[in-house]
Amino acid sequence: TVLQREGSVFPRSLLFALPAAALAALLVQVRAQAPELAEELDRLLSIGAAQQSQLWTAAVGVLSALITFRVNLAMARFWEGTSLLHQMRGEWFDSVSCCVTFSSASLSKRREETLNFRHTIVRLMSLCHGSALADIGGTIPDECLTIDSKGLNEETRSHLKDCMEEDFKQVEAILHMIQSLVTANLQTGVLKIPPPILSRVYQTLSRGFVNLLNAKKIADTRFPFPLVQVISFLLLLNLVLTPVMTSALFTKAWMAAFFAFLPIFGLCCMNLICAELENPFGSDPNDLPLDYFQAEMNNCLILLLHDSADLVPSVDMKRCLLDVNAIREGMMPSAPSDLRKSMGRRSGHLSQWSTARISNFKEVLAEEDDVMEQKSEESKDADRPPHLFREESPNSEVAEETRPDGKALADHGEKHPQLGPEQIGQGIQHIADILCEIKEAVAA
């Protein structure tokens, strides 16, 4: 990362620091070859008095204080900018998520209208979020895509085009369309929710728009020009005076050059970093990745169109831990052993669920699915009465067949006798008893 060129301020800082270092080395050579000229220069500039007093330290301190103030302000603007973008995305996604949830009740009876509403609001919100990023960033990368904007009907696309031609703000126009869409579907019955609860959607849309305006405030409000002018003037003054001071302190050229290079390079780097961070929106390498924010928003919105988006979550009462102590032990496998003993027969689940951490939750679910599938196959095999099927042996064409009492009916190759009505009745009764036992075992 030290040698990375993209986004680095080193090349531009070197344009100021290297000439200062060369000037310091040149002045040391001049002092060595022309002592009389050096003494005259020291007398005119009062270099000795400046070295003995705190004047030089105070002059450099003023510049350092101004740059420190600019650094703190630039970091605050940068952090506030990324926070506002995340808050805007969260508010707008929450509004669309609420609309999709509120429309789930009408999905069974009015499926086509409900799907039309969902796909429309998802496309409009993706377009609104992308337009907002383009508005605060000035330009937006080509990788910043929206969700199937061509899927909107002709009237909607024509209205958006007219708004752009008449120099209306596209974000405000799309937000108004979203609110109109929500209101219209409330009146038609697609959104079966009381109006006071639906008002949350309008509130989240409004809060997201306020976050957008606060982000635009950062983009539109620059660092005050008088402060920039003072800092630039002091940096240029320091660029000339620092080599003069270091050449008077050191007799070796490389020492003077090094100590002239170091402070100027550091101050220039800090000043250029401030210029990069003061406006975090744009297409520069150090700006916020607007295309990434748009991709994240699109991914979240597509989730709402998934087939299982209306799934109502629940637990499996046969598998989940109901005892509070068992749940705690499952979360903390290093708990004392006496706590494990107090959990009864459900403690056998703990070794299985104690490994269900977030990092390996997928693996645990996959193992659980395999176990449940195996148990399901075993239960199907157990439901089949053994005397109703004949199993083929690899060494004989006809395998041994059993009666309801489980005894062998005949040897291999022996002719099977005919069963009477009493034996058939006993077999049916035996089958009924086996099914009752299986039912009781499953219920237990």
Residue pairs with C-beta under 8 A, 6 or more apart in sequence:
5 11
6 285
7 276
7 284
7 285
7 286
9 268
9 269
9 272
9 273
9 276
10 269
12 268
12 272
13 265
13 268
13 269
13 272
14 265
16 235
16 239
16 264
16 265
16 268
17 261
17 264
17 265
17 268
18 261
19 239
20 239
20 240
20 242
20 243
20 260
20 261
20 264
21 243
21 257
21 258
21 260
21 261
22 257
23 240
23 243
23 260
24 242
24 243
24 244
24 246
24 247
24 253
24 256
24 257
24 259
24 260
24 261
25 247
25 253
25 254
25 256
25 257
27 243
27 244
27 247
27 256
28 247
28 250
28 251
28 252
28 253
28 256
29 253
30 37
30 38
31 38
31 247
31 248
31 251
32 251
41 47
42 48
42 248
45 244
47 244
47 245
47 248
48 248
49 55
50 56
50 245
51 245
51 248
51 249
56 241
56 245
59 238
59 241
60 238
60 263
62 234
63 231
63 234
63 235
63 238
63 267
64 267
66 227
66 230
66 231
66 234
67 231
67 267
67 270
67 271
67 274
69 227
70 223
70 227
70 231
70 271
70 274
71 270
71 273
71 274
73 223
73 274
73 278
74 223
74 273
74 274
74 275
74 276
74 277
74 278
75 277
77 218
77 277
77 278
77 279
77 280
78 277
78 278
78 280
80 214
80 218
81 215
81 218
81 280
81 281
81 288
82 280
82 288
84 211
84 212
84 214
84 215
84 218
85 133
85 211
85 215
85 288
85 293
87 207
87 208
87 211
88 129
88 132
88 208
88 211
88 212
88 215
89 129
89 208
89 293
89 296
89 297
89 300
90 208
91 204
91 205
91 207
91 208
91 211
92 125
92 128
92 129
92 204
92 205
92 208
92 297
93 125
93 297
93 300
93 301
94 204
95 125
95 178
95 200
95 201
95 204
95 205
95 208
96 121
96 122
96 125
96 301
96 304
97 304
98 200
98 201
98 204
99 117
99 118
99 121
99 182
99 191
99 201
100 118
100 121
100 304
100 309
102 191
102 192
102 193
102 197
102 198
102 201
103 114
103 117
103 118
103 185
103 190
103 191
103 192
104 310
105 192
106 113
106 114
106 189
106 190
106 191
106 192
107 114
107 115
107 310
110 189
110 190
113 185
113 188
113 190
114 190
117 181
117 185
117 190
117 191
118 304
118 305
119 151
119 305
120 152
120 156
120 181
121 178
121 181
121 182
122 147
122 301
122 302
122 304
122 305
123 146
123 147
123 148
123 149
123 151
123 152
124 152
124 156
124 174
124 177
124 178
124 181
125 178
125 297
125 301
126 146
126 147
126 149
126 297
126 298
126 301
127 146
127 147
127 149
127 160
127 174
128 171
128 174
128 175
128 178
129 293
129 294
129 297
130 140
130 144
130 145
130 146
130 294
131 170
131 171
131 174
132 171
132 212
133 140
133 144
133 290
133 293
133 294
134 140
134 144
134 290
135 169
135 170
135 171
135 212
135 216
136 212
136 215
136 216
136 219
136 281
137 219
137 281
137 282
137 283
137 287
137 290
138 219
138 281
138 282
138 283
139 282
139 283
140 290
140 291
140 294
141 283
141 290
141 291
143 291
143 295
144 290
144 291
144 294
144 295
145 294
145 295
145 298
146 294
146 298
147 298
147 301
147 302
149 157
150 157
156 177
159 173
159 177
160 170
160 173
160 174
163 169
163 170
163 173
164 170
171 209
171 212
172 209
175 205
175 209
178 205
179 202
179 205
182 191
182 198
182 201
182 202
185 191
186 193
186 195
186 198
191 198
215 281
218 279
218 280
218 281
219 279
219 281
222 278
222 279
223 274
223 278
231 271
235 267
235 268
235 271
238 263
238 264
238 267
239 264
242 260
242 263
242 264
243 256
243 260
246 255
246 256
246 257
246 259
246 260
247 256
247 260
249 256
249 259
250 256
250 259
276 284
276 286
277 286
279 287
280 287
280 288
281 287
281 288
281 290
303 309
319 349
321 327
321 330
321 346
321 349
321 353
322 346
323 343
323 344
323 346
325 339
325 342
325 343
326 343
326 346
326 347
326 349
326 350
328 335
328 339
329 335
329 339
329 340
329 343
329 347
329 350
329 354
330 349
330 350
330 353
330 354
330 356
331 354
332 354
333 350
333 351
333 354
333 355
340 347
340 350
341 347
343 350
352 364
355 364
356 364
379 442
382 438
383 435
383 438
385 430
385 431
385 434
386 402
387 401
387 402
387 403
387 404
387 427
388 431
390 398
390 399
390 401
391 399
391 400
392 398
392 399
393 399
393 400
393 412
396 412
396 413
398 412
398 413
399 412
400 408
400 409
400 410
400 411
400 412
401 408
401 409
401 410
401 416
402 408
402 409
403 409
403 423
403 427
404 423
404 426
404 427
404 430
404 431
405 426
405 430
409 416
409 417
410 416
410 417
419 427
